[in-house]
């Protein structure tokens, strides 16, 4: 995911929005030729995420703004659980460049580590359920949010609208018909008419009546949307009856809508297979990560990063 052209474009945008007129403060008080070392440090326990982006950020900064920064040294790998005050990576280069890169680099690491940490917490109390994310991601950040979820140990639902056939209530409500049941059958008949379509089919249902209709179309997954535990138990019983009659393990049962960590045990007891949780990305707090810069005296008569490395 991180090698997507969309990720690089996002990094370029982040750098450009921070430096449309350069760094006025550094230009005023940092002398030319000043060389420093920067250390990126965790300020609280967290699941590390975004480290592979640090070299990409540096590379973009070199290309876009001719910044003189050496290749970063990554001290941790994504997925590592670290304590407070753990060094994550170091950079060396022109002091002005390091200061210009600081906020952009930290913004990526703080957001991604926050999502990964929250995903890890959810998985830890999932009682064996598959924890799925949703498409409720920051616009432009889809690949990064999805990647961070996977680093935290949870699983990705569809990445984009072309990944699968997911018939939701709005698709049904857009159909012609005098009742929800008629509209639902019309929508599903149109979907199933796409003969030879290799995409998996998931159907969202809100009632047992809708579930009964959905099962007629042999979906790969049924999504039980905003159902109570009592209703979910009834739905699970219906699905299991269908599985037994068809002699298959389909459809899988997904619970969705307002899922919290406190509810995961009861959902597992109900017999669902997976849960989709928008809060993995919508409510993940950014983690506290900082960059500390220390000045390095360049060798006499030298200037620039390469001269400093040779001294």
N, C-alpha and C positions, 0 to 999 in steps of 0.2 A: 504493500500500500504506500509506503513512504517514497517509493521511486516514481510515483505518479507525477505527471507534468503539472497537475493541479496543485500539488504540494509545493513544488518549486515556485509556481506563480504566486502562491500565497505568501511564501517567504519574501519574494521580491516586492510584493505589495506592502508587507509589514515594514521592510527596510525603507521603502520609498515614502511611506506615510510618516515615518519618524524623522526623515532627513530631507524634507523638501527645500530647506534653506541651510543645510549643514547643521553642525552642533555649535551654536554661538558661544556657549559657556566654555567648552574645551578650547575653542579657537582663541578665547580671551585669556585663558590662564595656563594652558598646557603648551610648553615650548616645542618647537619642531625637533624631531629626532629623539624625543623622549620615548623610551622603551619600558614596558611593564609586563608583569605576569598577572594573569587573572585566574582566580580559582572559583569555580561554581560550587556552592555548598548548600546542603539541605539544612533547613532551620527547624524541621520537625520530622518525626518518623513518616515515611512515605514509600510507596512503590515507585521506583524510578521509571520514567517514561519520557522519550523524546531525545535521548542521547544521540542516536544516529543523525538527528537533524542538525546538531551543532556543527559538524564539518560542512554541511550543505549551506548553512547560514554564512559561515566564513567564506565559502566559495562564492556565494552570491555577492557578498560584500566586496570581495576582490574585483569581481567582474563589473559590478554596477558603479562602485565608488572608488575603485583603485586602492582599497584599504590594504595596508601592509600588516598582515597577521599570519603567523605560522599555522601549520596544520594543528588542530587541537589534539590534546591527549585525553582520551576518554577513560576514566577511572572506574566507571560502573557500567553495567549492562542493563538494558531495559528489562523490567521484571524483578530486579533486585529489591528486596525490602531493606531499607537503610534506616539508621537512627539519626537523631539530631546531630548536626555539625559533621556530616560525612561529606568529604570532597567527591564531587561527581565528575568533574572534568577541569582541565587547565588549558589556558591559552596564553600565548606570548606574542607580542607585536607592538606596534606603535600605540602609545597610550591613548591618543585621540581615537584610534580605531576601536580599541577595546571598550572605551567609554560609549562610543556610538553604537556598538553592538549589544551592549549590556541589556537594555530593556527588551529588545526584540527577542534575544535568546531566552531570557527568563520568562517572558510571556508564553512562549511555546512550552517550555519545560514545566512551568507551574500549572498550566491548564491540563496538559497531558498526564502529568503525574497525579493530579487531582482525580481525573476520570479513572485512571488505572487503579488508584487506591480505593476509590469507592466501589469499583467492580470487584476488587479482591475481597472487600468486606461483605458484599452481597453473596458472593460465591461461598464464602466461609460459613454462612448460615443457611445455605440453599437446600439442605437436607437431600442432596442428590438430584435436585431438579436442574435442568439446563437453564441457565440464566441468559436471556437474550436482550440485546439492545433494541433500539428503534431508529427511525429516521429523524428523530427530534434532536438534531445536531445544530451547532452554530453554522449558519450559511457560509459555505466555502471551506469549512473545517470537517466535512463529512469523513474524508479518508483518515484524518488525524484522530477524530473522536472514535471512529470504528477501530482503528489500530490500538488506541489506548485501552478500549474495552477488552480487546483480546489479550493485551499485555497483562491486564488485571485478572485474566483467567475466565472471563465470561465469553459468550459467543455472539457472533454477529447475525442479526436478522438480515433482510435484504439491504444491500447497499444503495440501490437506486430502483426506480420504478420498473426497469426492464428485467430485473432479476427473477421475478416470479409472477404468477397470477394470484393476486390477493384481492378477492372480492369483499369489499367492505360495505357498511350500511349505506354510504352515499352512492355507491354504484347501484345498489338495489333501489334506493329511493328515487333515483333518476329514471327508472323504467316506467313504462305505462302500465296501468293496472288499477283495479279497484281495491286491492288489498296488498299487504306486504307479502303474503304468500305467493300471489300471482306475479308480483314484481320480481321476487327472488328467483322463482323458476325461470322467468324470462331472461334474467341476467345470466343465470348459470347455464341455460341452454345455449345462449350466444357464446359463452366462454368455451363450452364443451364442443361447439360446432367448429372450433379452430382445430381441425383434425391434424394430427401429427405434431402439435405444439409440444416441444420437449420441456417446457417450463412446469415446475411443480405448481399445484393448485392449493391455495389456502382460502378458507371461507370464514368470515367473521359472522358470529351469530349472537343474538341478544336474548333469545328465548328458546325453550325446548322445542317449540313448534318450528322455529327457524332451523334448529339443529337437525330435526327430522328431515326437513327438505334438503339440507346440505348433504346429509349422508346418502341421499339418493344419487348424488353425483360423484361419489367415491373420491373425495378430496384427499390430498396428502396430509393436510393439517386442518383442524377446526380451531378457530380462535373464540374462546368463551369471553365475551366482552362485558366487563363490569358486572359479573354475576356474583351473587352471594355464595358462601361456602355450601349452603344447603342446596342451592340450585346447581352448583358445580358437581356435587355428588350425584345428583340425578342425571346430569349430562354425561358424566363419566360412565355411569351404568349403561346408558343408551349406546355410547360409543363402543364399550366393551362387548355388548350384545352384537353389534354390527361386525366387529372384528371377528368374533367367534363364528358368526354366520358365513362370513366371506373367507375365513381361514387366512387372514392377513394381519399384519401389525398396524395397518393404517385404518383410520387416520391418527396421527399424533394429536395430542390434546394440549393446546396452549391457552394459558390464562393471561388476561391482559386487562389493564385499567386500574390505576391507583394501587398497584402492587407495592407493598412496603416490605422491608426486611422482617418486620414482626409477623407478617402474614405467611411467610414462606413455609413454615412448618405445617400449618393447617392446610395449605394448598398441596403439599406433598402427601399429607394424610388423605386428602380427597382423591388422589390418584392422577393428577395431571402430569404431563411429561415435561413441560417447559413453561417458563413465565417470561413475558416481555415487559421490560421496565424502562420507561422513558426517563426516569430519574437518574439512571446511570450517567446520562449526559446532561440533562437539564438542571440537575440539582447538585452536581459535583462541585465542591468548593476547591478553588485553586490552592495548591500547596505552597508553603513558604520556602522559597529558594532564593538565595542571594548570590551576588558576585562580589568578591573582594579583590581589589587591585593593589598591587605593591610595585613601586617604581624600581626599575633596574637600570643602573648606570651603564650606558653604552661604553664600549672600548674607546680609548682615546683615538680621536681622529676618524671614528666610524659613525655612520648614521644608518638607520634602517634596520630591519629585522635580520636580514642575512648576515650583516656585519656583527650584530650582537651574538648570533648563534655561533660564529666562528671564533669568538674571543675566549 
